[in-house]
Amino acid sequence: MTAQRAATRIAVRAPLACCLASAVLAAGAGLAVTAPAANAEPSNYRFDFGGGPVEQGYTGVSATDAYSPGKRYGFNTPEHMANVPAKGTGAGSDAVRFLEYGTKSTNTFNVDLKEGLYKVTVTLGDTARASVAAEGVFQVMNMTGNGATDSFEIPVTDGQLNLLVTEGKAGTAFTLSSLEIEKVSRHPAMDPTIWVGGDSTVANYYPLESSVQGGWGQLLPQYIDPAAFDIRNMATGGQIARGFRNDGQLEAILKYIKPGDLFLLEMGINDTAAKNATSEAEFKEIMRDMVRQVAATGATPVLVTPQGRATDFVDGVHSAVDRWYRHSTVALAQEENVPLVDLNVLSSAYFTEIGPEATLALFMTGDTLHPNRAGAGELARLVAGDLARQGLLPGPA
């Protein structure tokens, strides 16, 4: 698969190389070579949002800047935007705030782009928690903390990217400090992707490279060959199966998922809480519905059971097989004939091996449920290893 993807990238670049070679030969022969038009549509952008000074190398965008075909970028409804300060430096020293939001909102920042695949990097301003949406669906879930940064790849097929920052937590400010857009390929096709759904034990924490808390979905890229799969983690803290299916996360996955992709789904921890009023039978059928919807796309759904608590030891043996509706998840995998990563059992074997004290050190201080960064890494290692064992991965990087 690595060789195939490399060949594709070489094929994409070949026409450009031929054009350059022809230009050199033409110049040597004394023929006139015409430079690209000055108003040719750019493929790469760096935007610095807000009312303050513009960072060198960026294009400044104020909340009042409306989209126009001449500029090729701007806000669709600038009357619903505001310039605000931010605590970062450089392009992060100011931001714009989205006063209207929601994945279906028309209060978007629009950028004209030729058809292709693009890498989009967003840096938020001051906000406790916010998500990023584009093309009417979520792209990045629950970015936490001032100046949080994340990237995603997105195919553009209609000539324009429509992006906004939207609700991650009610009552917080949804702000954007900077945006970078880089064309990856002229073909609007995403690489093979592992999509991840889950709760706080799976989710991303920021800064991504140095967070104290971690989710195994966040650390999974460390154990997956990047030439084989991209990783898109759509997990969020506190999530239940019904919410993941109904509130936009599954919708985003179904928009892009394709044959050859994997969908790892871990739920159950919050579903068992009385406040969420989800019986085990209801949980199982909601999970079944998601499995079938993903399978219908030609992608491969993979069920994952959650790890137990750090303190689930009896006489030196860790076991949590009766937690989190695990038995229904195992049964569902058998009934739907889909792969299962029994992380509950795999992690218990590992915790038993290292012992109670070392296990507790893999969790947040004073917290027996949520792994710290090191613990999330160990869980990610176990998930990747079992995917490889089942032939779903070419093996760890």
Secondary structure, DSSP 8 states (H G I E B T S, - for coil): -HHHHHHHHHHHHHHHHHHHHHHHHHHHTT-------TT---S-EEEEESSS---TTSEEE-TT-B--TTTSEEES-GGGEEEEE-SSSGGGGEEEEESS--TT-S--EEEE--SEEEEEEEE--S-SEEEEEETTEEEEEEEESTT-EEEEEEEE-SSEEEEEEEESSTTS--EE-EEEEEEEESS-----EEEEE--TTTS--SSTTT-SB--HHHHGGGGS-TTT-EEEE---TT--HHHHHHSSHHHHHHHH--TT-EEEEE--TTTTSGGG---HHHHHHHHHHHHHHHHTTT-EEEEE-----TT-EETTEE--TTSTTHHHHHHHHHHHT--EE-HHHHHHHHHHHH-HHHHHTTB-TT-SSSBBHHHHHHHHHHHHHHHHHTTSSS---
